[in-house]
Amino acid sequence: MQPFTWTPEHCQALRDYRARGLSYGEIARRLNAKFGTTYTRNAALGRGMRMGLPGAERPRERHLPGIKAQKQPKRARMEPRQDRPPAEMTQSAPAFEARPVTLRCVGITPRLLSLIELRPNDCRYPYGGDKDGEAITFCGHPKLPGTSYCAPHFDLTRGDEVLPERPAGRVVLRLVDAA
């Protein structure tokens, strides 16, 4: 699906074709032939509704002889709002407001060890690597039992109240023969 900007010429042609009583499918075909676009019926219908043009008429139900038709409750019809300017004249608001991010930090000075220099009981909290070519180093202070981080970094990543999910221990693997 390609996004299109409806030019004033396309809008005027849509308005003219709709005034002649053409369906939105036929309007889309004629617009594509005239302007070399690839509008779909739904694109023409959506644009026509935003312009306040009449909607697509639904075919009337056919009743077979001897079968009584059931009445459907009437639905409220959506009318275009007149208190708003047309879509072409409105400016879109930014999707979000950028706010500065406040970084949390801890009161220790990291040892900045490389991956090769890390020992089994060293904290693995990463530093660096944000810029292209910048090396990633690690905290390197003694870690808490059952975690990958030292106490300050554990609190930074999980919060004070959270305990390790499982105690550290040896994992024994047993090999079995496949049948």
C-alpha positions, 0 to 999 in steps of 0.5 A: 500500500502506498501513501498518497497525498490527495492533490486539489485536482484529485479532490475536485475530480472526486467531488465531480464524479460523486456529483454525477452519481458514480460509485466509489469503485468507479471513481477510483478507477477513473482517477487512476486512469486520469492521473496515473495513481493507484487509489483503491475504492476504500481510499476514494471512499475514505477521502470522500467521507472526510470531504463530507461527500455522501457515503456509499449506498448499500443495495436494498435487500431483496425479499423472496416471496412468502418469506417475511423480512425481519426489521433491523434496528436503525443505526445512528448515522455519522455526520461529518463535524462542521465545527472542525476545519477540513483535514487539509488545514489542520496541523498534526501535533507531535506524537510525543514530547521529548523529555530528558532522560534521568539516568540512575547511577551507583556510588562505586567506581567500576574497574572497567574490565574487559570480557577476557579479564572477568573472573567467575565472581566479578560483576558483569554490569556493562559499561560503554559500547554506546558509540561505534567502535567503543569497547564494552567493559564491565564493573568487575567488583565482587558479585552477590551470590546467585546473581551476575551483579554486585550489590549496587548494580543488583539494586539498580537493575532489580530494586531493593526488595527483589531477591534472586529468583533461584539460589546459585548452585551446581547443576548436574547434567546426566547424559542419556542414550537416545533410543 
